[in-house]
Amino acid sequence: MGLMETVMDIPAEHESNVFGQFDAYAKKIERTLHVTLIVRGERMKVMGEEANVEKAKRVLEQLVELSRRGNTIQEQNVDYTLALAMEGSKESVVEIDSDIICHTLQGKPIKPKTIGQKKYVDAIRKKMIVFGLGPAGTGKTYLAMAMAITAFRNNEVSRIILTRPAIEAGEKLGFLPGDLQSKVDPYLRPLYDALYQIMGAESFLKNLEKGLIEVAPLAYMRGRTLDNAFIILDEAQNTTPAQMKMFLTRIGFGSKVAVTGDTTQKDLAPGQVSGLDIAVSVLRNIDDIAVCSLTSKDVVRHPLVQKIVKAYEEYESRSSRKNQERNKRRKR
C-alpha cells in the first residue's frame, strides 16, 4: 500500500489536551499506527501508509471532539480509541461520551467509557435483571451504583438495596470485634465508597437512617420480598447456587436488579460450584434478563491494570488448553 499524507486542524486550545504531557499521546499514536505527526501552528500533517493515516486521522478527530466536550484526555481514552481504530470498528468514543448517567458530588460526570460499558448501562435501562460479568476495573459495580442512585433520585424506585456475600478473600480474618454492623462493614466497604463519591456521606447517612438505602450481607435477604427497589448483588461469583436462587426469588414488582461478578476471582471452598455460573447458564435466554460480558478492553483503571488482566486471561487460556490436552492423553 502506498504512502500518503493528509492535513487536519487541531485547535490550539485543545492541542495540549489531545497530545498529552510532553506529547506522550501523540508519540503513542505514532508508535502504534506507524505514522508521523508534524504540527505547524494549528495545522497538523499526518504521514504514513494510507490505511494507517486514515486510522490516525479518525483517532485524532475523536480525541479533539472529546476535548471540545470538556473532557480531560487520559491515557485510557487514547488506548481505547486506538484499539477501536486498529480493529476497524465503526463505533465512536464520542457516541459513548454523550451518555451521562449522573454526576458525582464534585460535579464530575459519570458515563460509560467503552462500548462494553455502554451496552451494560443500556441493558440495565431496558431489562429487569442484568448480569454484569467481567474482570476488576471494568466498572461493573460503580456503573450499577450510578444507575441505582439515578433511578432513586428520579423516583423510579423507592429504595436502594446493596448486598454481597460476606466471604473472606482467600484469608482467614478470625473473629472481628464490635457489633454486627462492625463485623459486616469490611465486606461492604467497596459499596460504601461508591455511594460516598456519588451521593455524598451526609445524604447517604440520612437515607440510610430512613431505611431508603440498605447495605447488608446476602444472608439478610432470605424470607423477604423486595418491591419497588433497585437491588445490586456484588461479588456474585462467591454465592452458592442455593444463595443465588434465594436472592433471585426475592425480587418483587417494580424492582430492578444488577448482579455483578468476576468468575475468575472466586473465594468459595475448593470444589464448590458458583451460583453465578449456574444462574447465567440457566437464565441466559429468559426475556427481561440480560447477560453482559465485559473484558480486559473495558478496564478503565490504570493502563497497567488492563495489562495485568490481559496477561492473566492469556495465562488461564493456556492452562485450560494444557489441561484439556492432558485429559485427552489420559483417555487414550
N, C-alpha and C positions, 0 to 999 in steps of 0.2 A: 504494500500500500504506500502511496506517495506521501511526501512531506507537504505540509501546508502551514499557513499562519492565518490568524484572524485577529481582529482588533475589537476590544469591547471597553465600555466605560465603567470605571469604578469610582463612584463619587468620593471626593477627598475625605468627607466626614465619616465615611464607613470603611475607609482603607485599613486603618489600624485594627479595627474590629475583625474584618474579614481575613486579613493576612496574619494576625496574631502577633504576640510579642516577639520582637526580633525576626519577623517574617516566618515564624515557625510553621504556621498553617500553609503558607504559600510554598514553602520548601517541601512540606509533606505532600502537597498536591503534585508538585514537580516529580518527586521521587516515585510516587505511587502510579502516576499515569504516564511517566516518561515524556514530559513536556517541559518546555522552557517558558517562564513568565518574565516579561520585561515591562516595567512600569515607567511611563513618562508622564508626569502630572496625573491627570485623571484618565488617561488612556493606557490601556494595557494590551500588549501583544502576546498572543499565545501561539507557540510554535511546536510542531511535532508531527507525528503521523496523524492523518485525517481523523481516524476513529478516536484517537486519544485526545486530540484537540477539541472535538465535539463534546466528549465526556467532561473535560476540564472546564469548558465554557458553561456546561449545564451545572456543574458543581458550583462554580463561582457565582452564577446568576442566582442560584438558590441561597447561597450564603449572604449575598448582598441583600436579597429580599428579606431574609431573616433579620439582618441588621436594621433594615428600614422599619421593621415592625417593632423595634426596640429591644431585641434580644441581644444579650452579650454572647457572642460566638464562643463556644467551648470546644475542646478537642473532640468530645463525643459527637458534636454536631458535624464536624469535619469528617471524622471517621465514618459516621453513618451515611452521610451524603456521598462520600467516595465509594462506599460499599454498594449503594444503590446504583451508582453510575457504572461501576465495574460489572454488575450483574445485568446491566441493560434494562433495569426496571423503569417503568413509566411513572411509578409513584414519586411524589414530590414531598420533601420535608416541609415545604411551605403549606401544603394542604393539611398536614398533620398539625402544624403550628397554630392553625386557626381555631382548633378545638380547645377552648379554655373551659376547664371543669369548674374551678373556683379559684380563690386567691388565699394565700396564707395570711397570717395576722400582720405580717410586714408588707403585704400588698403584692407579693410575688405570685405570678400566675402559675397554677398547676395544670399541666396539659400533657398529653401523650407525646413522647419524643421519637417513637419508632412506629412503623406500620403495625407490628405485632401488638404494641400497646394501644394503638388506635382501634384495632379490631376487638381487643379486650374491653375497652371502655364502651364501644358501640354495643357489644354483646350484653354488658351489664344494663345498658339503657333499654334494650329490646327484650331480654329474656328474664324469666323469674329466677332461675338458678344458673349461675355461671361458675365453672371450674376453671381457675387460673393456675396453670401449671408452668413451672419454669425455674431456672437457677436463681441464685441470690443476685440481687441488684437489678432485676427486671421490672421492679415497681409493682408487683402483684398486690401486695398488701396496701401500699401507700395510695395507689390509684383507687382501689376499692374503698379505702377510707375517705378519700376525697369525694367519691361518688355518694357515699353514705351521708356525709355531712351536708352535701349539696341537696340531697333528697330531703333531709331533715329540715334544713333551712327553708326549703320550698314547700313545706308541709305535705310532701308526698308520702311520708311515713311519720308516725308519731314518736318513734324512739329508735335508738341505735343499740344493737347488741353485739358485742365483740367477744369472741371466745376462742380458746385454743386448748389443746390437751396439755396438761401440766406434766410433761415428761422431761427429765434431765437430758441435756445434750451430750451424751457419752460420758457424763461424770456423775459420781455419787456425792451429792451435796450434804447428805445426812439430814438431821432434824434442824429445821430453820427456826430461829427464835421468833417470838411475837405472836399476835393473834392470827386468825385465819387469813385475813386480808394481807397481813405482812408476809405470810407464807406463800401466797399465790402471786403477789405483785411481781417478783422477779421474773416469773414466766410470762407475764403480760406486759412487761416494760416496753417492748417494741411498739405495742398498740398505743400505750400512753404517749410515747414520743411523737408518733404521727398526729395524735389528737391535739397535743400541746402546740405543735407547729402550725396546724391548720386553724384550729378553733381558739387557741389561747387557753392558758391554765385557768384563768378566772371563769370563763364561760363554760369550760369543760367541767370544773368542780361544781358550778351552780346546777348544770344539767344532771350531773351525777347524783347530787343530793336529791333532786326531784325525781330521780328514777327514770329520766328520759334517755340517759346513756347508761348502759350496763356493761361492765367489763368483768367477765367471770370465767373460771375454768369450765371445760366442756362437761364435766360430770354434773354441773349445776343445771344443765339443760333438760335432764331426764324428768318426765312427768309433766312438762309444760307445753302449752300451745302458744306459739309466737305469732300473733296477728299484727298487721299494720306496722311492721318493723323492718329495718334494714339490718340483716344479720351477716356478720363476717366470721367465718371459721378459718383461722390462720393456722399454719403448720399442720395442715390436714394429713400430711403423709405419716404423722405419728398417731393417727387414730386406728383403732381396731375395726374390723368390719362391723361388729356389733355397735360400736360407738357411732360410726358413720351413719348406719341405718337409723339409730336412735335420733341423731341430730336432724337428718333429712325429713323424718316423720314428725318433727316438732312444728314444721312450717305451716302457718295459718293464712287466712285471707289477707290480701293487701300487702303481703310481705315480699321482700326481695332478698336474695341470698348470694353471697360471693364466697366461694370455697377456694382457698389458696394453699399451694403446697409445692414442694420440690421433691420429686420422687427419688432423687439421688442422695438426699440427706435425711435418711430415716434413723430415728433413735429408738426404734422398737427392739424388743428382745430378739436375739437370733432365731430365725425360722418363723417369726410372727409375720403374717400377711398384713399389708397395709390396707386399711379401709378405703383410702383414696384410690388405690389401684383398682380395687373391685368396683367401686362406685362409678368410676369413669368408664370401665368396661361394660357395666350393666346398663347405665343410664344414657350413654352417648347418643343414642338415636331417638330419645324421647323429645317431643315438641316442647318448647319453652325451657329446654335445658341446653346450654352451650358449653363446649369444652374448648378453651383457648390455650394453645401450647406456645409459650414464649421460649426463645432460645438465647444463646450467647450473643446473637446480634442485637437483642433487645436490652442488654445490660447497659444501664445508664449511670453507673457509679464510675469510679476512676478507671481509665482505659486499661490499667493493669488487671483489674478485676475481670474484665472481659477476656483478657488473655489467659488468666488462670482458669476461668470457667471452660473456655475452649480447650485448653490443654487437658483438663480432667475428662471432658467429653471424649476426646480422641483416645485417651488412655483407657477409659471404660469400654469404648468401642473395640479397641484392640484386645482387651482382656476377654470380652464377650466372645470374640471370634476364636481366640485361642481355646477357650473352654468348650466351644461347640466342636472344634476340630479334635480336641482331646476326647470328648464323649463319643464322637464318630469312630475314632480309632479303637476305643474300648469295646464298642459294639461289634466290631469286626473280629 
